[in-house]
Amino acid sequence: MGIPYQHMLGHRGITHSIPFAILISGFISQFFFKTLKENLFPIWIYLFICIASHGILDAITDGGLGIAFFAPFSNERYFFSIRPVEVSSLSIGHFFSWHGISVLKTEFLYIWTPCFFLWSFNYFLAKIKKNT
């Protein structure tokens, strides 16, 4: 579309920001779940965490210009101080290469493994609660 990478509308710009996550999760919860006639706040929180986690996970990668967490109020880009995950190529051809395998290894180690342990802990905690 011709938008420069570093532009607020570019990659890791406004769509990775916290205000974007707030607005989109509110819109989705109101538009798709308002017929539930329940408190939508838990749904909004869940959607916010899902959407905001993308920018947070991108902030632990080792490439790019950073994340515009506060766009549209600021286009300043941020990374976390610890960045163990290799950045994935935007090219399909590069993704299906040795570099792509290396990226998947770091994602598995630093993202999927901790998520699996958190899920397991929650699963077994729910089992224990159910049996008491």
GIWOGI-V351166 format. One record per backbone hydrogen bond with DSSP energy under -1.0 kcal/mol. CO is the residue of the C=O (numbers start at 1). NH is the residue of the N-H. Records with the same first field share a line. If there is no record, write none. Layout:
BEGIN
CO->NH  NH
END
This chain:
BEGIN
4->7
7->10
8->14
10->13
12->68
13->16
14->17
17->21
18->22
19->23
20->24
21->25
22->26
23->27
24->28
25->29
26->30
27->31
28->32
29->33
33->36
34->37
40->44
41->45
42->46
43->47
44->48
45->49
46->50
47->51
48->52
49->53
52->56
53->57
54->58
55->59
57->60
58->61
59->80
60->85
67->69  78
68->71
69->18
70->73
78->67
85->62
91->95
92->96
95->97
97->101
98->102
99->103
100->104
101->105
102->106
103->107
104->108
105->109
106->110
107->111  112
108->113
111->115
112->116
113->117
114->118
115->119
116->120
117->121
118->122
119->123
120->124
121->125
122->126
123->127
124->128
125->129
126->130
127->131
END
